[in-house]
Amino acid sequence: MHTVTIVVVFAALTVILGLIFWMLLHWRRFRYETDRLTAWQDVFGRRGGKVALLTGVIALAVLVGGLLAYQAQLATGS
């Protein structure tokens, strides 16, 4: 079970870091935006910005859940 938890944590980290890297790659498109949603829409398109933000939030929730599950596994010793 440790292996599955570790894979889930690293997959979520990969998604989050990938989205951040993609935004940094396209810094010139949104550097003057003050609204986060508009900045994401400048990079990913109108619908893609919302999808990218939703994907990031879900990946963050999966990351937190995976880390909590890993901590619980270490605490029980299984």
MMTF fields as JSON, N, C-alpha, C and O atoms, coordinates in Angstrom:
{
  "mmtfVersion": "1.0.0",
  "mmtfProducer": "UNKNOWN",
  "numBonds": 311,
  "numAtoms": 312,
  "numGroups": 78,
  "numChains": 1,
  "numModels": 1,
  "chainsPerModel": [1],
  "groupsPerChain": [78],
  "chainIdList": ["A"],
  "bondAtomList": [4, 2, 8, 6, 12, 10, 16, 14, 20, 18, 24, 22, 28, 26, 32, 30, 36, 34, 40, 38, 44, 42, 48, 46, 52, 50, 56, 54, 60, 58, 64, 62, 68, 66, 72, 70, 76, 74, 80, 78, 84, 82, 88, 86, 92, 90, 96, 94, 100, 98, 104, 102, 108, 106, 112, 110, 116, 114, 120, 118, 124, 122, 128, 126, 132, 130, 136, 134, 140, 138, 144, 142, 148, 146, 152, 150, 156, 154, 160, 158, 164, 162, 168, 166, 172, 170, 176, 174, 180, 178, 184, 182, 188, 186, 192, 190, 196, 194, 200, 198, 204, 202, 208, 206, 212, 210, 216, 214, 220, 218, 224, 222, 228, 226, 232, 230, 236, 234, 240, 238, 244, 242, 248, 246, 252, 250, 256, 254, 260, 258, 264, 262, 268, 266, 272, 270, 276, 274, 280, 278, 284, 282, 288, 286, 292, 290, 296, 294, 300, 298, 304, 302, 308, 306],
  "bondOrderList": [1, 1, 1, 1, 1, 1, 1, 1, 1, 1, 1, 1, 1, 1, 1, 1, 1, 1, 1, 1, 1, 1, 1, 1, 1, 1, 1, 1, 1, 1, 1, 1, 1, 1, 1, 1, 1, 1, 1, 1, 1, 1, 1, 1, 1, 1, 1, 1, 1, 1, 1, 1, 1, 1, 1, 1, 1, 1, 1, 1, 1, 1, 1, 1, 1, 1, 1, 1, 1, 1, 1, 1, 1, 1, 1, 1, 1],
  "groupList": [{"groupName": "MET", "atomNameList": ["N", "CA", "C", "O"], "elementList": ["N", "C", "C", "O"], "formalChargeList": [0, 0, 0, 0], "bondAtomList": [1, 0, 2, 1, 3, 2], "bondOrderList": [1, 1, 2], "singleLetterCode": "M", "chemCompType": "L-PEPTIDE LINKING"}, {"groupName": "HIS", "atomNameList": ["N", "CA", "C", "O"], "elementList": ["N", "C", "C", "O"], "formalChargeList": [0, 0, 0, 0], "bondAtomList": [1, 0, 2, 1, 3, 2], "bondOrderList": [1, 1, 2], "singleLetterCode": "H", "chemCompType": "L-PEPTIDE LINKING"}, {"groupName": "THR", "atomNameList": ["N", "CA", "C", "O"], "elementList": ["N", "C", "C", "O"], "formalChargeList": [0, 0, 0, 0], "bondAtomList": [1, 0, 2, 1, 3, 2], "bondOrderList": [1, 1, 2], "singleLetterCode": "T", "chemCompType": "L-PEPTIDE LINKING"}, {"groupName": "VAL", "atomNameList": ["N", "CA", "C", "O"], "elementList": ["N", "C", "C", "O"], "formalChargeList": [0, 0, 0, 0], "bondAtomList": [1, 0, 2, 1, 3, 2], "bondOrderList": [1, 1, 2], "singleLetterCode": "V", "chemCompType": "L-PEPTIDE LINKING"}, {"groupName": "ILE", "atomNameList": ["N", "CA", "C", "O"], "elementList": ["N", "C", "C", "O"], "formalChargeList": [0, 0, 0, 0], "bondAtomList": [1, 0, 2, 1, 3, 2], "bondOrderList": [1, 1, 2], "singleLetterCode": "I", "chemCompType": "L-PEPTIDE LINKING"}, {"groupName": "PHE", "atomNameList": ["N", "CA", "C", "O"], "elementList": ["N", "C", "C", "O"], "formalChargeList": [0, 0, 0, 0], "bondAtomList": [1, 0, 2, 1, 3, 2], "bondOrderList": [1, 1, 2], "singleLetterCode": "F", "chemCompType": "L-PEPTIDE LINKING"}, {"groupName": "ALA", "atomNameList": ["N", "CA", "C", "O"], "elementList": ["N", "C", "C", "O"], "formalChargeList": [0, 0, 0, 0], "bondAtomList": [1, 0, 2, 1, 3, 2], "bondOrderList": [1, 1, 2], "singleLetterCode": "A", "chemCompType": "L-PEPTIDE LINKING"}, {"groupName": "LEU", "atomNameList": ["N", "CA", "C", "O"], "elementList": ["N", "C", "C", "O"], "formalChargeList": [0, 0, 0, 0], "bondAtomList": [1, 0, 2, 1, 3, 2], "bondOrderList": [1, 1, 2], "singleLetterCode": "L", "chemCompType": "L-PEPTIDE LINKING"}, {"groupName": "GLY", "atomNameList": ["N", "CA", "C", "O"], "elementList": ["N", "C", "C", "O"], "formalChargeList": [0, 0, 0, 0], "bondAtomList": [1, 0, 2, 1, 3, 2], "bondOrderList": [1, 1, 2], "singleLetterCode": "G", "chemCompType": "PEPTIDE LINKING"}, {"groupName": "TRP", "atomNameList": ["N", "CA", "C", "O"], "elementList": ["N", "C", "C", "O"], "formalChargeList": [0, 0, 0, 0], "bondAtomList": [1, 0, 2, 1, 3, 2], "bondOrderList": [1, 1, 2], "singleLetterCode": "W", "chemCompType": "L-PEPTIDE LINKING"}, {"groupName": "ARG", "atomNameList": ["N", "CA", "C", "O"], "elementList": ["N", "C", "C", "O"], "formalChargeList": [0, 0, 0, 0], "bondAtomList": [1, 0, 2, 1, 3, 2], "bondOrderList": [1, 1, 2], "singleLetterCode": "R", "chemCompType": "L-PEPTIDE LINKING"}, {"groupName": "TYR", "atomNameList": ["N", "CA", "C", "O"], "elementList": ["N", "C", "C", "O"], "formalChargeList": [0, 0, 0, 0], "bondAtomList": [1, 0, 2, 1, 3, 2], "bondOrderList": [1, 1, 2], "singleLetterCode": "Y", "chemCompType": "L-PEPTIDE LINKING"}, {"groupName": "GLU", "atomNameList": ["N", "CA", "C", "O"], "elementList": ["N", "C", "C", "O"], "formalChargeList": [0, 0, 0, 0], "bondAtomList": [1, 0, 2, 1, 3, 2], "bondOrderList": [1, 1, 2], "singleLetterCode": "E", "chemCompType": "L-PEPTIDE LINKING"}, {"groupName": "ASP", "atomNameList": ["N", "CA", "C", "O"], "elementList": ["N", "C", "C", "O"], "formalChargeList": [0, 0, 0, 0], "bondAtomList": [1, 0, 2, 1, 3, 2], "bondOrderList": [1, 1, 2], "singleLetterCode": "D", "chemCompType": "L-PEPTIDE LINKING"}, {"groupName": "GLN", "atomNameList": ["N", "CA", "C", "O"], "elementList": ["N", "C", "C", "O"], "formalChargeList": [0, 0, 0, 0], "bondAtomList": [1, 0, 2, 1, 3, 2], "bondOrderList": [1, 1, 2], "singleLetterCode": "Q", "chemCompType": "L-PEPTIDE LINKING"}, {"groupName": "LYS", "atomNameList": ["N", "CA", "C", "O"], "elementList": ["N", "C", "C", "O"], "formalChargeList": [0, 0, 0, 0], "bondAtomList": [1, 0, 2, 1, 3, 2], "bondOrderList": [1, 1, 2], "singleLetterCode": "K", "chemCompType": "L-PEPTIDE LINKING"}, {"groupName": "SER", "atomNameList": ["N", "CA", "C", "O"], "elementList": ["N", "C", "C", "O"], "formalChargeList": [0, 0, 0, 0], "bondAtomList": [1, 0, 2, 1, 3, 2], "bondOrderList": [1, 1, 2], "singleLetterCode": "S", "chemCompType": "L-PEPTIDE LINKING"}],
  "groupTypeList": [0, 1, 2, 3, 2, 4, 3, 3, 3, 5, 6, 6, 7, 2, 3, 4, 7, 8, 7, 4, 5, 9, 0, 7, 7, 1, 9, 10, 10, 5, 10, 11, 12, 2, 13, 10, 7, 2, 6, 9, 14, 13, 3, 5, 8, 10, 10, 8, 8, 15, 3, 6, 7, 7, 2, 8, 3, 4, 6, 7, 6, 3, 7, 3, 8, 8, 7, 7, 6, 11, 14, 6, 14, 7, 6, 2, 8, 16],
  "groupIdList": [1, 2, 3, 4, 5, 6, 7, 8, 9, 10, 11, 12, 13, 14, 15, 16, 17, 18, 19, 20, 21, 22, 23, 24, 25, 26, 27, 28, 29, 30, 31, 32, 33, 34, 35, 36, 37, 38, 39, 40, 41, 42, 43, 44, 45, 46, 47, 48, 49, 50, 51, 52, 53, 54, 55, 56, 57, 58, 59, 60, 61, 62, 63, 64, 65, 66, 67, 68, 69, 70, 71, 72, 73, 74, 75, 76, 77, 78],
  "secStructList": [7, 2, 2, 2, 2, 2, 2, 2, 2, 2, 2, 2, 2, 2, 2, 2, 2, 2, 2, 2, 2, 2, 2, 2, 2, 6, 2, 2, 2, 2, 6, 6, 7, 7, 1, 2, 2, 2, 2, 2, 2, 2, 2, 2, 7, 2, 2, 2, 2, 2, 2, 2, 2, 2, 2, 2, 2, 2, 2, 2, 2, 2, 2, 2, 2, 2, 2, 2, 2, 2, 2, 2, 2, 2, 2, 2, 6, 7],
  "xCoordList": [0.81, 0.0, 0.863, 0.448, 2.067, 2.962, 3.276, 3.329, 3.482, 3.86, 2.762, 3.046, 1.517, 0.399, 0.297, 0.078, 0.455, 0.372, 1.48, 1.246, 2.677, 3.806, 3.59, 3.899, 3.069, 2.803, 1.746, 1.882, 0.697, -0.356, 0.206, -0.112, 1.03, 1.626, 2.506, 2.414, 3.352, 4.232, 3.462, 3.854, 2.384, 1.566, 0.899, 0.853, 0.384, -0.235, 0.801, 0.526, 1.984, 3.055, 3.449, 3.716, 3.482, 3.823, 2.797, 3.16, 1.528, 0.471, 0.591, 0.537, 0.753, 0.842, 2.072, 1.973, 3.215, 4.439, 4.388, 4.936, 3.733, 3.566, 2.741, 3.083, 1.654, 0.831, 1.601, 1.519, 2.345, 3.142, 4.213, 4.419, 4.891, 5.923, 5.336, 5.935, 4.168, 3.532, 3.173, 3.315, 2.702, 2.39, 3.667, 3.676, 4.737, 5.989, 6.578, 7.243, 6.32, 6.801, 6.133, 6.736, 4.881, 4.111, 3.929, 2.869, 4.932, 4.873, 4.48, 3.745, 4.942, 4.682, 3.207, 2.754, 2.462, 1.045, 0.208, -0.812, 0.614, -0.26, 0.418, -0.149, 1.59, 2.337, 1.661, 1.953, 0.79, 0.111, -1.285, -1.979, -1.698, -3.017, -2.992, -2.035, -4.051, -4.173, -5.15, -5.139, -5.985, -6.963, -6.384, -5.906, -6.422, -5.826, -6.537, -5.887, -7.874, -8.61, -8.292, -8.107, -8.229, -7.895, -6.494, -6.253, -5.568, -4.203, -4.186, -3.534, -4.895, -4.946, -5.636, -5.243, -6.678, -7.374, -6.502, -6.635, -5.619, -4.697, -3.768, -3.403, -3.386, -2.45, -3.179, -2.763, -4.262, -4.913, -6.172, -6.767, -6.59, -7.825, -8.975, -8.819, -10.139, -11.285, -11.74, -11.816, -12.039, -12.476, -11.291, -11.407, -10.165, -8.982, -8.456, -7.899, -8.624, -8.194, -8.966, -8.393, -10.281, -11.11, -10.776, -10.724, -10.552, -10.205, -8.849, -8.677, -7.886, -6.557, -6.621, -5.969, -7.393, -7.537, -8.225, -7.81, -9.268, -9.965, -9.05, -9.061, -8.266, -7.305, -6.272, -5.91, -5.805, -4.846, -5.424, -4.751, -6.667, -7.313, -7.518, -7.283, -7.952, -8.134, -6.801, -6.712, -5.767, -4.432, -3.938, -3.302, -4.224, -3.835, -4.585, -3.997, -5.873, -6.647, -6.132, -6.046, -5.791, -5.244, -3.89, -3.589, -3.075, -1.775, -1.922, -1.238, -2.798, -3.013, -3.563, -3.122, -4.507, -5.05, -4.002, -3.955, -3.168, -2.102, -1.084, -0.621, -0.737, 0.212, -0.383, 0.313, -1.659, -2.314, -2.417, -2.247, -2.691, -2.759, -1.391, -1.284, -0.357, 0.997, 1.38, 2.01, 1.006, 1.283, 0.53, 1.069, -0.712, -1.49, -0.877, -0.878, -0.361, 0.28, 1.545, 1.836, 2.289, 3.503, 3.166, 3.876, 2.082, 1.701, 1.214, 1.461, 0.527, 0.022, 1.059, 0.933, 2.067, 3.139, 2.793, 3.46, 1.768, 1.413, 1.987, 1.782],
  "yCoordList": [-1.195, 0.0, 1.274, 2.317, 1.167, 2.322, 2.754, 3.947, 1.789, 2.098, 2.873, 3.837, 2.466, 3.151, 4.586, 5.515, 4.76, 6.1, 6.99, 8.153, 6.448, 7.233, 7.598, 8.72, 6.685, 6.958, 8.052, 8.939, 8.0, 9.02, 10.39, 11.388, 10.444, 11.716, 12.294, 13.482, 11.465, 11.968, 12.328, 13.256, 11.624, 11.982, 13.342, 14.162, 13.576, 14.87, 15.99, 17.074, 15.732, 16.73, 17.032, 18.181, 16.007, 16.19, 17.078, 17.958, 16.844, 17.663, 19.112, 20.027, 19.331, 20.689, 21.411, 22.543, 20.761, 21.393, 21.593, 22.568, 20.674, 20.838, 22.062, 22.799, 22.287, 23.471, 24.754, 25.735, 24.738, 25.915, 26.183, 27.327, 25.127, 25.275, 25.817, 26.682, 25.316, 25.767, 27.252, 27.993, 27.684, 29.1, 29.946, 31.005, 29.48, 30.236, 30.295, 31.261, 29.24, 29.203, 30.293, 30.826, 30.618, 31.614, 32.893, 33.518, 33.278, 34.432, 35.72, 36.532, 35.919, 37.179, 37.374, 38.508, 36.293, 36.419, 36.999, 37.639, 36.79, 37.183, 38.053, 38.251, 38.569, 39.267, 40.544, 40.994, 41.137, 42.359, 42.099, 43.04, 40.849, 40.518, 40.542, 40.084, 41.079, 41.07, 40.006, 39.623, 39.529, 38.497, 37.131, 36.928, 36.202, 34.88, 34.112, 33.495, 34.141, 33.402, 33.941, 33.167, 35.244, 35.838, 35.438, 35.188, 35.378, 34.964, 33.526, 33.229, 32.639, 31.242, 31.135, 30.318, 31.964, 31.93, 32.491, 32.071, 33.425, 33.93, 32.831, 32.815, 31.925, 30.863, 29.666, 29.149, 29.223, 27.97, 28.163, 27.176, 29.376, 29.611, 29.813, 29.651, 30.172, 30.505, 29.345, 29.473, 28.236, 27.06, 26.341, 25.788, 26.349, 25.662, 26.24, 25.509, 27.545, 28.158, 27.627, 27.349, 27.487, 26.941, 25.47, 25.023, 24.733, 23.316, 23.165, 22.289, 24.011, 23.94, 24.275, 23.614, 25.287, 25.626, 24.506, 24.163, 23.942, 22.832, 21.622, 20.949, 21.345, 20.242, 20.478, 19.556, 21.711, 22.045, 21.884, 21.375, 22.313, 22.177, 20.706, 20.296, 19.91, 18.477, 17.807, 16.962, 18.178, 17.613, 17.985, 17.169, 19.205, 19.621, 18.812, 18.407, 18.578, 17.763, 16.323, 15.72, 15.779, 14.417, 14.368, 13.401, 15.399, 15.459, 15.476, 14.731, 16.312, 16.385, 15.061, 14.578, 14.483, 13.184, 12.092, 11.257, 12.09, 11.094, 11.233, 10.239, 12.482, 12.702, 12.295, 11.723, 12.586, 12.165, 10.644, 10.067, 10.003, 8.538, 7.933, 6.94, 8.525, 8.035, 8.217, 7.341, 9.335, 9.581, 8.579, 8.087, 8.281, 7.314, 5.906, 5.144, 5.576, 4.279, 4.165, 3.107, 5.254, 5.235, 5.138, 4.482, 5.791, 5.792, 4.418, 4.017, 3.692, 2.374, 1.287, 0.18, 1.602, 0.624, -0.448, -1.481, -0.217, -1.241, -0.927, -1.683],
  "zCoordList": [0.0, 0.0, 0.0, -0.504, 0.572, 0.558, -0.865, -1.162, -1.734, -3.114, -3.826, -4.537, -3.643, -4.29, -3.78, -4.558, -2.482, -1.898, -2.433, -2.761, -2.522, -3.033, -4.493, -4.896, -5.288, -6.699, -6.832, -7.675, -6.014, -6.062, -5.689, -6.338, -4.657, -4.23, -5.334, -5.644, -5.923, -6.98, -8.245, -8.952, -8.547, -9.71, -9.499, -10.416, -8.299, -8.005, -8.05, -8.566, -7.513, -7.582, -9.027, -9.377, -9.85, -11.26, -11.961, -12.741, -11.682, -12.3, -11.84, -12.662, -10.54, -10.008, -10.56, -11.033, -10.498, -11.005, -12.515, -13.031, -13.227, -14.67, -15.018, -15.943, -14.282, -14.523, -14.204, -14.943, -13.101, -12.74, -13.796, -14.203, -14.236, -15.26, -16.556, -17.196, -16.946, -18.184, -18.09, -19.063, -16.902, -16.726, -16.8, -17.426, -16.164, -16.206, -17.611, -17.984, -18.378, -19.757, -20.597, -21.528, -20.262, -21.011, -20.195, -20.252, -19.454, -18.562, -19.281, -18.719, -20.484, -21.197, -21.523, -21.675, -21.63, -21.98, -20.852, -21.109, -19.623, -18.522, -17.469, -16.394, -17.735, -16.683, -16.206, -15.098, -16.972, -16.548, -15.986, -15.601, -15.935, -15.392, -13.872, -13.247, -13.287, -11.823, -11.356, -10.186, -12.25, -11.919, -12.267, -13.384, -11.335, -11.569, -12.669, -13.513, -12.671, -13.691, -15.08, -16.019, -15.213, -16.511, -16.945, -18.126, -15.992, -16.325, -16.833, -17.834, -16.152, -16.6, -17.949, -18.783, -18.179, -19.463, -20.581, -21.73, -20.269, -21.287, -21.785, -22.961, -20.914, -21.286, -21.892, -22.928, -21.255, -21.654, -22.487, -22.919, -22.722, -23.45, -22.476, -21.266, -23.026, -22.178, -21.319, -20.097, -21.925, -21.175, -20.542, -19.448, -21.219, -20.725, -19.422, -18.603, -19.217, -17.976, -16.789, -15.736, -16.964, -15.887, -15.635, -14.489, -16.71, -16.578, -15.896, -15.048, -16.258, -15.653, -14.16, -13.352, -13.792, -12.379, -11.609, -10.503, -12.189, -11.54, -11.404, -10.374, -12.424, -12.365, -11.265, -10.535, -11.153, -10.103, -8.709, -7.812, -8.517, -7.203, -6.864, -5.727, -7.832, -7.597, -7.303, -6.412, -8.044, -7.791, -6.399, -5.732, -5.953, -4.61, -3.549, -2.546, -3.769, -2.832, -2.792, -1.723, -3.956, -4.019, -3.318, -2.617, -3.5, -2.841, -1.317, -0.615, -0.823, 0.626, 1.152, 2.194, 0.45, 0.859, 0.836, 1.738, -0.177, -0.267, 0.847, 1.407, 1.167, 2.258, 3.602, 4.441, 3.811, 5.054, 5.138, 6.212, 4.016, 4.01, 4.296, 5.015, 3.738, 3.992, 5.458, 6.051, 6.031, 7.45, 8.324, 9.315, 7.956, 8.72, 8.603, 9.569, 7.428, 7.246, 8.088, 8.648, 8.173, 8.999, 10.481, 11.244, 10.886, 12.305, 12.753, 13.891, 11.873, 12.243, 12.022, 12.547, 11.256, 11.02, 10.0, 9.935, 9.21, 8.203, 6.851, 5.902]
}
